[in-house]
Amino acid sequence: MSRLSWFAAGTVAGVYGIVRARRVVRNFTPAGIAARTAALGAGLRVLSSEVNAAMAEREAELRVQLRDRIALAAGGEMDVGPAMIEPATQARDGEADGHR
């Protein structure tokens, strides 16, 4: 390779290194750390909402299966309404979430 090619390759590598170094330095400033922390918090909120939605969907599926099994065990004679297998909405013993 000619000297000009090596000079160009060195220039490109130097510019790339400077850009990467500035990005690293910017990420470790207080503002950069705050931005990364905010992004992490947003990601965790999204993950939490997706997990809660999936849990609610699966719980509904299990409730339907439970209702069907109860009706089958009763020989189809017993009326199994949703009130029998719905989650408790009132707290027990003064607890806010109903857990002990």
QUIMO-V42030 format. One line per field, one symbol per residue. psi: psi as a letter, one per 20 degrees, with the letter a starting at -180 (. if undefined). A space follows every 50 residues. Layout:
BEGIN
psi: ???
END
This chain:
BEGIN
psi: qrhhghggghgghgggggggghggghhjrhhghgghgghgggghgggghg ggghghghggghhggggghghghjjihpoorhhhjqqpiqqqkjqhjjq.
END
